[in-house]
Amino acid sequence: MWYAVMRKQERGIFIGSLVFRHSPHHALLLERGWEEVPVDEMRDQEVAGQAVGDPSEGFPRENRP
């Protein structure tokens, strides 16, 4: 992939960014403690065979603080 989905937990919530891999911005986010979201975590959770949280809440239950 040419891009990476990045996330960081701030004040109890996750913030995210979509960046090009191997760019200065990607390197800066990694230096500041951001992490790449693995592709498997971005798949439809019903397809992955996992429990699905309420879609109106935005995040699966296991990922909420």
N, C-alpha and C positions, 0 to 999 in steps of 0.2 A: 504494500500500500504506500501511496505517496503522502498520506496524511496520518495524523495520530489524534485520537481523542484523549484529552488530558483532563485530570480532575484533581481537586484539592479540597480538603475539608476545612471550612472556615466558620467559626462560631456555631458549630453544630450542623451545618448544612454543606452539601457538596456544590462547588461551582465548577464549571467546565469550559473547555475551549477546544476548538478544532484548529489544528496547526499543521503546516507542512513539516514532515520529518527532515531532520538534518539541516534545519534553518536556524538562524540566530535566535529567533523567538522560541523555538522548541528547546534549544540548549538553555536559554534563560529560565524557562519554566522548570526544567529538570533541576537546575541549580537552586531554585527557590522552593523545592520540596514538592512539586507537582508530580503526579504519576500517570503513566499511560494506562488507559482502560483496556484490558484484554478484549479481543474480538469476541470471545465466548460470552462475556458479560453483556455484550450489546445485542446478542441474538434475542429473538422473541422467546420469552420464557416458557410459553406453552409448548413451543417446539422443543425446547431444551428439557422438558419434562419437570419443570420446577413450579412451585406455587406462584400464582400471580396476585400481586396486590391490587388494590382499587385503582384503576387507571386515572381517576380524577385526582388522586393524591400525588401523582408524578413519579414516584419511585417505588420499587418493590419494598415490602416491609422490612426485609433483612438488610436493606441498605440505608434505612432511615436512622438518624441518631436517636 
